[in-house]
Amino acid sequence: MSTADDVSTAWVRRYHPVVGAGKRLVCFPHAGGSASFFRPVSARFSPGADAVLIVRRARCAMRRRSSR
């Protein structure tokens, strides 16, 4: 991954960053879900693993784009 271990971006969230973790858990939201669903998972696995949460584009942005 090219993102620094302690950085969140528009597409990646880290609620409990673990710098230099030996393990990384990548979580994709379920249909209709969001990255915040995995906040408790991130807390549970910290500090043993770095939970990287993928952020989906907002549905309203997708609707605006498709209505053009």
C-alpha positions as CSV (number, residue, x, y, z in Angstrom):
1,M,0.0,0.0,0.0
2,S,1.4,3.4,-0.9
3,T,-0.4,5.3,1.9
4,A,1.5,5.9,5.1
5,D,0.6,3.7,8.0
6,D,-1.1,6.4,10.0
7,V,-2.9,8.4,7.2
8,S,-6.6,8.4,6.2
9,T,-7.6,9.5,2.7
10,A,-10.8,10.1,0.8
11,W,-11.0,6.3,0.1
12,V,-9.3,4.8,3.2
13,R,-10.1,5.3,6.8
14,R,-8.1,4.2,9.8
15,Y,-9.9,4.8,13.1
16,H,-7.2,3.2,15.2
17,P,-4.0,3.4,13.2
18,V,-1.2,1.0,14.1
19,V,2.2,2.2,12.8
20,G,4.4,-0.7,11.8
21,A,1.8,-3.4,12.5
22,G,2.7,-6.9,11.3
23,K,-0.8,-7.5,10.1
24,R,-3.2,-5.5,8.1
25,L,-7.0,-6.1,7.9
26,V,-8.7,-4.6,4.9
27,C,-12.5,-4.2,5.3
28,F,-14.9,-3.5,2.5
29,P,-18.4,-2.3,3.4
30,H,-21.4,-4.5,2.7
31,A,-24.2,-3.3,0.4
32,G,-25.7,-0.2,1.9
33,G,-23.0,-0.1,4.6
34,S,-20.2,2.3,5.3
35,A,-16.7,2.3,6.7
36,S,-18.0,3.4,10.1
37,F,-19.6,-0.1,10.5
38,F,-16.1,-1.5,11.1
39,R,-15.1,1.0,13.8
40,P,-15.6,-1.6,16.6
41,V,-13.7,-4.2,14.5
42,S,-10.8,-1.7,14.2
43,A,-10.8,-1.2,18.0
44,R,-10.9,-4.9,18.7
45,F,-7.9,-5.7,16.6
46,S,-5.8,-2.7,17.6
47,P,-2.9,-2.8,18.4
48,G,-2.2,-6.2,17.0
49,A,-3.4,-5.4,13.5
50,D,-4.0,-2.3,11.4
51,A,-7.6,-2.1,10.2
52,V,-7.8,-0.3,6.8
53,L,-11.4,0.6,6.0
54,I,-12.4,1.2,2.4
55,V,-14.8,4.2,1.9
56,R,-17.4,3.9,-0.8
57,R,-18.5,6.9,-2.8
58,A,-21.7,8.5,-1.5
59,R,-24.8,7.3,-3.2
60,C,-26.0,10.9,-3.7
61,A,-22.9,11.6,-5.7
62,M,-23.5,8.5,-7.8
63,R,-27.1,9.6,-8.4
64,R,-26.1,13.1,-9.5
65,R,-23.5,11.6,-11.9
66,S,-26.0,9.2,-13.5
67,S,-28.7,11.8,-14.0
68,R,-26.6,13.8,-16.5
